[in-house]
Amino acid sequence: MSSRFRRSQSSDPIKYAPGVGARVPPGHRPLGVLEWLALLHAGIFLFWLTWAFGGGSEAMRPKLAWYGILGLLITLTALQDREAWRDGWMRPLIWLWPLLAFNAVVLIGCLNPSFREVRIEGDLVLIPNAVVSWLPSSARPGLALPALWMFNALWIPAFNLVLLVRQRRALRGFLLFALANALALSVFGTAQKLLNSPGIFFGAVKSPQKYFFSTFIYHNHWGAFILLMIAAGLGLVWHHARRHEARNFFHSLAFAGLVALLFLAVTLPLSGSRSSTLLGAGLFGAALIHWLYRFVRDRRRHRESVILPLTGALAALILAAAGIWYVARDTISARATLTREQVAAMVLKGNIGSRSSLYHDTWRMAKDKLWFGWGMTSYPHVFTLYNQQRSVDRLPAFYRDAHSDWLQSFAEHGLVGSALLGLCAVVPLLRLRRRHLSNPLTAYLLAGCAVLLLYAWVEFPFGNLAVVFSWWLACFSAVQYARLHDREAPAPTKAAGFSAPTPSP
């Protein structure tokens, strides 16, 4: 019996009679208790974050942080499983070192505050402190510590999917739940928009932003979240389209997934998010090219005509575009007019407007503490010292975010902290090989993550907790799905009378 087969069999929590375990494929064995706990904990957290204003409620953040950090108890419990250690399931623990190093940098900075907080007539004033220049520092340690707690609370539940989930079917089920939740939010938001609701939850809660959608306070955050869900949905559609369990395509989960994706796609222009709409069109365009390539190749291989199916696909695409225009035409027209006005103003001024000054001043802030930055959540408080813009009434303009997550990361964490943040994702991704990207679900999940990283150059999608959590869920789900493909793949056996386990569908 091959070593791979012995490893997959011994990792099963259920004890089979001699010879019976060999006939049970790894992907069809029941989930263990810790697997269920990891999936339920992450699923409830995702549901809570998305319906609670995308995590935008300051009053609810402490509760969210405490709930998320409970995932650490699941992680610590998993460490007691000796069989998991022996069978190699605990190897992802090595990936924790960038997270631990990032925590250390932030905590050291909190012990080296660069400002002293003083109250003068009720107003908070920050007075510069003498700091140890070669160590990390923090402008406001009292805000950095809760922010670090929240980051860990978002990262650990997503990491538990890699550490504990040992079936691809379970991961697909989790992603289906995430897609169903996004669909419910989309229907809710569309109804709210079409009824011209003055606030969130049909006017029950006043939004601080004019352009809100569904339960999200800021439409671009909604767009970023939906981009990740569309990427996951495209991967699931590809997976089910290649199966032949249904009577025909129109009675399959793939067709149901396409209908769900259409609902998600409508909300991008309907929310008024122009950048997300363009990126969503790019995702669908890439998926269409992928499908056309595979379809034409397979039809030619079997010497079948491609004209009629392609005509039908083109007609369906035109109908979908017409449906999106019919639902969102007013919002599309209004945002198109605004875009033309902004472009004309940029041409007249010869630059990109206030964004140019914002990015320039943010980079000046970053350069002054290039290695370790000003500390977590320091941007809105320190940037006032660098901001050269003035509003119409000649008062300083206040910016809570840099409208570029990359620049803001350099300003707050410096080159060292930003590199450690990147390594929290890169180290697990180094586990992947080229063969893993041939799996559509893994490839589309990673494509969604890449699109959001691209988007973060000119916006701040990671300023939203639901988007951050969804990004880590997509990233770790892609990595674990690829790892499980290797684990569940059939291996040749040398012993007579035994057959290799069949891969999970």
C-alpha distance (Angstrom), angle and dihedral (degrees) to the residues before:
residue distance angle dihedral
M1 . . .
S2 3.82 . .
S3 3.79 120.4 .
R4 3.83 90.4 -122.4
F5 3.77 91.2 56.8
R6 3.81 93.1 47.8
R7 3.82 89.3 50.4
S8 3.81 94.6 51.6
Q9 3.79 92.0 45.6
S10 3.80 95.6 49.4
S11 3.80 92.1 50.1
D12 3.80 90.2 63.5
P13 3.83 110.7 105.6
I14 3.82 91.4 -149.0
K15 3.82 118.6 81.7
Y16 3.80 110.5 -133.5
A17 3.78 127.1 -161.9
P18 3.82 114.6 -102.0
G19 3.79 109.4 -69.9
V20 3.80 94.9 6.9
G21 3.82 95.0 90.6
A22 3.78 89.6 56.8
R23 3.80 89.8 62.7
V24 3.83 95.3 50.6
P25 3.84 113.5 85.3
P26 3.83 112.1 -134.1
G27 3.79 92.1 -122.7
H28 3.82 92.1 58.1
R29 3.79 99.2 51.3
P30 3.82 118.3 109.1
L31 3.79 118.6 -93.0
G32 3.78 117.5 -102.7
V33 3.79 123.7 -121.2
L34 3.80 94.3 -103.3
E35 3.80 90.9 48.6
W36 3.78 90.1 54.8
L37 3.81 91.2 46.5
A38 3.82 92.5 50.7
L39 3.82 92.6 48.6
L40 3.81 94.8 44.4
H41 3.79 93.4 45.5
A42 3.81 92.9 50.7
G43 3.83 93.0 42.2
I44 3.81 94.4 51.2
F45 3.79 90.2 45.7
L46 3.80 91.8 52.2
F47 3.82 91.5 48.1
W48 3.80 92.0 48.2
L49 3.79 94.9 47.1
T50 3.79 95.4 48.3
W51 3.80 96.6 46.4
A52 3.83 93.5 41.4
F53 3.84 94.1 71.1
G54 3.81 91.8 -75.0
G55 3.81 88.2 -66.1
G56 3.80 89.8 -57.7
S57 3.80 95.8 127.4
E58 3.81 109.4 102.8
A59 3.81 91.3 -161.1
M60 3.80 92.0 55.8
R61 3.80 97.5 45.6
P62 3.83 96.7 88.2
K63 3.83 90.6 53.9
L64 3.79 91.0 47.5
A65 3.80 91.0 49.0
W66 3.80 92.9 51.1
Y67 3.78 92.4 47.4
G68 3.80 93.2 48.1
I69 3.79 94.1 48.9
L70 3.82 89.3 56.9
G71 3.79 83.8 79.8
L72 3.80 86.4 75.5
L73 3.82 88.9 66.7
I74 3.81 89.0 56.1
T75 3.81 89.7 49.7
L76 3.81 92.8 49.6
T77 3.80 91.2 47.8
A78 3.80 90.1 53.3
L79 3.81 89.6 57.1
Q80 3.81 89.2 69.1
D81 3.82 92.5 64.5
R82 3.81 105.2 103.5
E83 3.80 94.0 -175.8
A84 3.81 90.6 55.2
W85 3.81 89.6 53.3
R86 3.80 91.6 48.7
D87 3.79 93.8 47.1
G88 3.81 95.0 49.4
W89 3.81 99.3 -110.0
M90 3.83 92.0 125.4
R91 3.80 95.0 60.1
P92 3.85 93.0 102.3
L93 3.82 87.6 69.7
I94 3.81 85.5 81.8
W95 3.80 86.7 67.3
L96 3.80 90.2 66.8
W97 3.79 94.8 78.8
P98 3.87 96.4 87.4
L99 3.82 89.8 50.2
L100 3.81 91.9 49.4
A101 3.81 91.3 46.6
F102 3.82 91.2 49.5
N103 3.81 90.0 50.4
A104 3.79 89.9 50.4
V105 3.82 92.3 51.8
V106 3.82 92.3 50.5
L107 3.81 93.7 45.5
I108 3.80 92.8 49.0
G109 3.81 88.2 50.3
C110 3.80 90.3 53.5
L111 3.81 88.6 56.8
N112 3.81 89.3 52.6
P113 3.84 104.2 51.7
S114 3.80 115.4 -170.7
F115 3.83 93.8 -159.5
R116 3.77 136.5 41.1
E117 3.81 116.5 -141.0
V118 3.81 115.5 -132.5
R119 3.80 129.1 175.8
I120 3.82 113.8 -138.4
E121 3.82 114.8 -178.3
G122 3.80 89.7 -25.1
D123 3.80 95.0 -50.4
L124 3.79 121.9 114.0
V125 3.80 113.4 -122.8
L126 3.81 124.5 -172.1
I127 3.81 114.3 -144.3
P128 3.82 118.0 -166.7
N129 3.80 116.2 -108.7
A130 3.79 131.0 -152.7
V131 3.82 105.5 -107.4
V132 3.79 137.8 -176.0
S133 3.80 97.2 -98.4
W134 3.82 97.7 -153.8
L135 3.82 93.2 53.6
P136 3.83 129.0 72.9
S137 3.79 113.8 -93.8
S138 3.79 136.4 -165.6
A139 3.78 128.4 -142.4
R140 3.81 93.6 -153.8
P141 3.83 113.7 13.5
G142 3.79 91.4 178.7
L143 3.81 89.4 66.1
A144 3.80 97.1 35.2
L145 3.81 95.4 61.3
P146 3.85 96.2 55.9
A147 3.81 89.5 44.7
L148 3.82 90.8 52.4
W149 3.81 89.5 47.9
M150 3.80 89.8 53.0
F151 3.81 93.0 47.9
N152 3.80 90.6 53.7
A153 3.81 90.1 45.5
L154 3.82 89.2 56.9
W155 3.81 97.1 42.0
I156 3.81 101.3 46.6
P157 3.85 99.2 56.2
A158 3.82 89.2 50.5
F159 3.81 90.9 47.4
N160 3.81 89.4 52.5
L161 3.80 88.6 66.8
V162 3.82 88.4 64.3
L163 3.76 94.5 42.1
L164 3.79 99.6 45.4
V165 3.82 114.8 17.3
R166 3.79 108.7 91.5
Q167 3.80 103.8 173.5
R168 3.77 128.8 71.6
R169 3.80 89.2 -149.3
A170 3.81 89.1 60.9
L171 3.80 91.9 51.4
R172 3.80 91.1 48.9
G173 3.79 89.4 49.9
F174 3.78 90.6 51.3
L175 3.81 91.6 50.4
L176 3.81 89.9 48.4
F177 3.80 88.3 54.9
A178 3.82 90.4 49.9
L179 3.82 89.9 49.9
A180 3.81 92.2 48.3
N181 3.80 90.0 50.6
A182 3.81 90.7 50.5
L183 3.81 89.7 48.9
A184 3.81 91.2 52.9
L185 3.81 90.0 49.4
S186 3.81 89.9 48.9
V187 3.80 93.8 52.0
F188 3.80 89.9 46.2
G189 3.80 92.2 49.0
T190 3.80 94.0 45.3
A191 3.81 91.8 52.4
Q192 3.80 89.5 47.6
K193 3.81 91.5 50.3
L194 3.79 96.6 45.9
L195 3.80 90.2 50.1
N196 3.84 89.9 51.5
S197 3.80 92.2 -123.5
P198 3.83 111.1 -163.6
G199 3.80 92.1 -144.6
I200 3.80 146.4 5.1
F201 3.81 118.6 -60.5
F202 3.80 89.7 25.8
G203 3.79 94.2 -53.1
A204 3.81 98.0 -43.4
V205 3.82 91.2 115.0
K206 3.80 123.1 38.3
S207 3.78 112.6 -132.8
P208 3.83 118.4 -136.7
Q209 3.82 87.1 -146.1
K210 3.79 124.5 66.8
Y211 3.80 92.3 -146.6
F212 3.79 103.4 56.5
F213 3.78 126.2 145.4
S214 3.80 133.4 -162.9
T215 3.82 105.7 -33.1
F216 3.82 94.5 -28.2
I217 3.79 117.6 103.6
Y218 3.81 95.5 -149.7
H219 3.80 122.3 45.0
N220 3.81 94.7 -144.2
H221 3.80 89.6 56.8
W222 3.78 88.8 52.2
G223 3.78 89.1 50.3
A224 3.81 92.4 50.9
F225 3.80 91.2 50.2
I226 3.80 92.3 49.2
L227 3.81 91.8 48.8
L228 3.81 89.0 60.0
M229 3.80 91.5 46.7
I230 3.81 91.6 48.8
A231 3.80 90.1 51.9
A232 3.81 90.7 51.0
G233 3.80 90.6 45.7
L234 3.81 92.8 51.4
G235 3.79 89.8 52.6
L236 3.81 92.0 50.0
V237 3.82 91.6 47.6
W238 3.80 90.4 52.7
H239 3.80 90.8 49.1
H240 3.80 94.9 51.5
A241 3.81 94.1 39.3
R242 3.80 89.3 63.0
R243 3.82 92.2 54.3
H244 3.78 122.9 83.7
E245 3.80 103.5 -153.0
A246 3.82 98.1 113.3
R247 3.81 126.9 74.5
N248 3.81 89.9 -112.9
F249 3.79 140.0 -23.1
F250 3.81 93.9 -82.8
H251 3.81 90.5 57.5
S252 3.81 94.5 47.7
L253 3.78 133.9 96.7
A254 3.81 87.6 -114.8
F255 3.83 91.5 66.0
A256 3.82 91.2 45.2
G257 3.80 88.0 50.9
L258 3.81 91.9 52.7
V259 3.81 90.2 52.5
A260 3.82 90.0 50.3
L261 3.80 90.5 48.9
L262 3.80 89.6 52.6
F263 3.82 89.7 56.8
L264 3.81 90.3 48.9
A265 3.81 92.1 47.6
V266 3.83 92.5 52.4
T267 3.80 90.9 59.8
L268 3.81 94.1 59.9
P269 3.84 96.2 69.9
L270 3.80 91.4 27.8
S271 3.81 90.3 60.0
G272 3.81 90.6 53.2
S273 3.81 94.4 -119.0
R274 3.80 103.6 143.3
S275 3.80 97.2 179.8
S276 3.80 93.2 49.2
T277 3.80 90.4 47.8
L278 3.80 91.2 55.5
L279 3.82 92.2 46.0
G280 3.80 90.8 47.4
A281 3.79 90.0 51.9
G282 3.79 87.7 51.3
L283 3.81 91.8 52.3
F284 3.79 92.6 49.8
G285 3.80 90.6 44.2
A286 3.81 91.3 53.8
A287 3.80 90.3 47.5
L288 3.83 90.3 50.0
I289 3.81 92.0 51.4
H290 3.81 89.3 47.8
W291 3.80 91.2 51.5
L292 3.82 93.6 45.5
Y293 3.80 91.5 51.5
R294 3.80 93.8 49.3
F295 3.80 93.7 41.2
V296 3.82 96.5 49.8
R297 3.79 91.3 44.2
D298 3.81 93.2 51.7
R299 3.81 94.5 44.2
R300 3.79 92.4 50.0
R301 3.78 90.6 47.6
H302 3.81 88.8 57.8
R303 3.85 91.9 38.5
E304 3.80 93.0 -119.4
S305 3.79 128.2 145.9
V306 3.80 118.4 -99.5
I307 3.82 98.6 -169.0
L308 3.81 100.6 86.4
P309 3.84 97.6 43.7
L310 3.79 91.3 45.2
T311 3.80 91.0 49.9
G312 3.79 90.2 52.1
A313 3.81 91.5 48.0
L314 3.82 90.7 49.9
A315 3.81 91.0 50.2
A316 3.83 90.5 50.1
L317 3.82 90.0 49.7
I318 3.81 92.0 51.4
L319 3.82 91.2 48.4
A320 3.81 91.0 49.9
A321 3.82 91.5 50.0
A322 3.80 90.6 47.7
G323 3.81 90.5 50.4
I324 3.80 92.0 51.0
W325 3.81 90.5 48.7
Y326 3.82 92.0 48.6
V327 3.82 93.0 52.8
A328 3.82 98.8 39.2
R329 3.81 103.0 27.5
D330 3.81 95.6 114.7
T331 3.80 93.6 50.6
I332 3.81 92.0 43.1
S333 3.80 91.8 51.4
A334 3.81 93.1 47.7
R335 3.82 93.6 48.2
A336 3.82 91.7 45.1
T337 3.81 90.1 54.4
L338 3.81 90.8 48.9
T339 3.80 90.3 48.8
R340 3.81 92.0 53.2
E341 3.80 90.6 50.3
Q342 3.81 92.4 49.3
V343 3.81 92.8 47.7
A344 3.81 90.6 50.1
A345 3.82 90.4 51.0
M346 3.82 90.8 49.6
V347 3.80 91.4 50.9
L348 3.79 90.2 49.7
K349 3.83 93.3 49.8
G350 3.80 95.2 38.5
N351 3.83 94.4 -129.6
I352 3.81 141.3 65.1
G353 3.78 93.1 -88.3
S354 3.80 124.0 -125.9
R355 3.81 91.6 -7.6
S356 3.80 89.6 67.8
S357 3.82 91.9 56.3
L358 3.80 91.7 41.6
Y359 3.79 93.1 53.9
H360 3.80 92.4 43.7
D361 3.82 93.3 51.5
T362 3.80 92.1 44.4
W363 3.81 90.5 53.7
R364 3.81 89.9 50.5
M365 3.80 88.0 53.5
A366 3.81 91.2 49.2
K367 3.81 94.1 48.7
D368 3.80 92.6 56.5
K369 3.83 89.8 63.8
L370 3.77 99.7 22.3
W371 3.81 101.0 160.5
F372 3.81 105.0 43.1
G373 3.80 104.9 8.0
W374 3.79 128.6 -143.0
G375 3.79 96.1 -63.3
M376 3.79 138.2 -91.0
T377 3.86 115.3 -46.3
S378 3.81 89.9 2.5
Y379 3.81 96.6 121.3
P380 3.85 103.0 92.4
H381 3.81 91.7 44.8
V382 3.81 100.5 44.4
F383 3.80 97.6 35.4
T384 3.82 90.9 70.4
L385 3.83 86.0 72.5
Y386 3.81 90.9 57.7
N387 3.78 103.0 33.3
Q388 3.82 111.1 112.4
Q389 3.79 96.7 177.1
R390 3.78 123.1 105.4
S391 3.79 128.4 -161.4
V392 3.80 125.6 -128.0
D393 3.83 91.2 -85.9
R394 3.84 88.6 51.1
L395 3.79 92.9 -111.4
P396 3.83 118.5 132.6
A397 3.80 112.8 -87.8
F398 3.82 112.7 -120.5
Y399 3.79 120.4 -137.9
R400 3.78 121.9 -171.1
D401 3.81 92.0 -177.5
A402 3.80 134.2 27.3
H403 3.84 92.5 -131.5
S404 3.80 85.7 -125.8
D405 3.79 116.3 77.2
W406 3.79 90.6 -163.5
L407 3.81 94.1 55.8
Q408 3.79 92.0 42.2
S409 3.79 90.6 51.7
F410 3.80 90.7 53.2
A411 3.81 89.9 48.7
E412 3.82 94.8 48.6
H413 3.82 102.6 32.5
G414 3.79 104.5 20.0
L415 3.77 123.9 -145.7
V416 3.81 93.5 -53.8
G417 3.80 97.3 48.9
S418 3.81 93.2 41.9
A419 3.81 90.3 50.4
L420 3.82 90.5 51.7
L421 3.80 90.4 49.4
G422 3.79 89.7 51.8
L423 3.80 91.7 47.4
C424 3.82 89.7 56.4
A425 3.82 84.6 72.1
V426 3.81 101.7 25.9
V427 3.82 96.2 55.4
P428 3.85 93.2 59.1
L429 3.82 90.6 42.1
L430 3.81 90.3 56.3
R431 3.81 85.3 71.0
L432 3.81 89.9 69.8
R433 3.79 125.2 90.4
R434 3.79 132.0 -164.1
R435 3.81 91.8 -95.2
H436 3.81 90.2 60.5
L437 3.81 91.8 60.6
S438 3.80 89.9 61.6
N439 3.81 86.8 73.7
P440 3.84 106.0 90.7
L441 3.80 96.3 -146.4
T442 3.80 93.6 52.8
A443 3.81 91.9 42.9
Y444 3.82 95.7 49.7
L445 3.80 93.8 45.4
L446 3.79 90.1 53.0
A447 3.81 90.6 44.4
G448 3.81 89.3 56.2
C449 3.81 90.3 50.4
A450 3.82 90.7 49.0
V451 3.82 92.1 49.5
L452 3.80 90.5 53.8
L453 3.81 92.0 49.1
L454 3.79 88.0 52.6
Y455 3.81 90.4 48.0
A456 3.82 90.0 51.2
W457 3.81 90.5 68.2
V458 3.82 90.7 71.7
E459 3.81 103.3 21.7
F460 3.81 140.3 29.9
P461 3.84 105.8 -114.9
F462 3.80 90.0 149.7
G463 3.77 89.7 62.4
N464 3.81 85.6 83.0
L465 3.83 119.8 78.0
A466 3.81 95.1 -147.6
V467 3.81 90.5 53.4
V468 3.81 92.5 47.9
F469 3.81 92.1 50.1
S470 3.80 92.9 44.9
W471 3.81 90.2 50.6
W472 3.80 93.0 53.6
L473 3.81 90.8 44.6
A474 3.81 90.6 53.2
C475 3.80 93.1 45.4
F476 3.81 96.3 48.6
S477 3.81 93.2 40.4
A478 3.81 89.2 55.4
V479 3.80 92.2 49.5
Q480 3.79 94.7 46.4
Y481 3.79 93.2 45.2
A482 3.80 88.9 56.2
R483 3.82 92.1 46.6
L484 3.80 91.8 50.2
H485 3.79 90.7 49.3
D486 3.80 87.4 62.5
R487 3.81 92.3 44.3
E488 3.80 94.8 48.7
A489 3.81 96.0 41.6
P490 3.82 114.0 113.0
A491 3.78 114.4 -102.1
P492 3.83 126.5 -157.5
T493 3.79 114.2 -106.2
K494 3.77 129.6 -149.2
A495 3.79 101.0 -163.9
A496 3.77 116.4 90.0
G497 3.77 118.1 -119.7
F498 3.84 95.7 30.7
S499 3.78 128.1 96.7
A500 3.78 126.4 -159.4
P501 3.83 116.9 -104.1
T502 3.78 113.8 -97.3
P503 3.81 117.3 -118.9
S504 3.75 120.9 -102.0
P505 3.80 113.4 -99.1
